[in-house]
Amino acid sequence: MNKRIFTLVFALIIALSLCSCVDQHAGKKNSNKDEKKIIATSPATVEICNKLKIKLIAVPESSFTMADEYKDLPKIGSPMSPDIEKIKSLNPDYVLSPVSLKNELEKKYKNAELKYEFINLSSVDGMFDSIKKLGDKFGHEKEANALIDEHKQYMKKFNSSIKGKKRPKVLVLMGLPGSYVIATDKSYVGSLVKLAGGENVYTDDSKDFLTVNTEDMKTKNPDIILRASHAMPDDVKSMFAKEFAENDIWKHFDAVKNGKVHDLDNTLFNMSANFNYRDALEELRKLLYE
């Protein structure tokens, strides 16, 4: 009898000792080798789970195309405002969300007593760090290591292709209809520019975006101006075209004089790191060096 009790207690201690390396809500832990009931709340987190062959029980509503296997799964609302009651009713083991929404979602998850993890999708490097941690946690190490090895091989080839090229100075604008901000190298688009060898004229240790006047931008004298959109890309493109046509200061930028102003494809250059990053880097290679 005592031996049986000891065995049960020992098994319980082992189970409780297993924990995640990803930023997560502290709660009851299960063996990370068992299949979990997981909900992903953004297209980017869905895509990562798909690449890792991690099964999902629900996905977000989104205009972005997701794999066919998810089309019949329950939808839990938008990435910015998921339906907490719907999520709770599905009784997930974990909810996966991008860390960029941590401030908006963490309190809601805590109040609903949900276990959650926020995935770093602010850069390509952050995405692959998260892939490693999620693979380890959920027993998909093989898939994670294969993705990481493939990424390393691609970056080795990409870096070789731009070796010795002069690094252009780049101003990155992130637009919403009616307004825009500066994207630093802490933002996803900014991190792509850095990965492609460009020198972002605005850097910051903590902020993804800055509000800066055009006079200050002019002093940075960027070689290239990239214009990205947070949402509603057609409206943002029109907004930028009007701003550059009607605000006289832009014609004094060398980038404008030299025809080095480019609108970025919203499907490649958005707010969260994703597996389109290779296409984004190939596009940047053309824009920065050709």
PyMOL commands that set and color helices and strands:
alter all, ss='L'
color gray80, all
select helices_A, chain A and resi 2-17+43-52+68-70+84-89+99-111+124-137+141-162+188-195+214-220+233-246+248-252+254-257+277-289
alter helices_A, ss='H'
color red, helices_A
select strands_A, chain A and resi 38-40+94-98+116-119+169-176+179-183+199-200+209-210+224-229+261-263
alter strands_A, ss='S'
color yellow, strands_A
deselect
rebuild
show_as cartoon
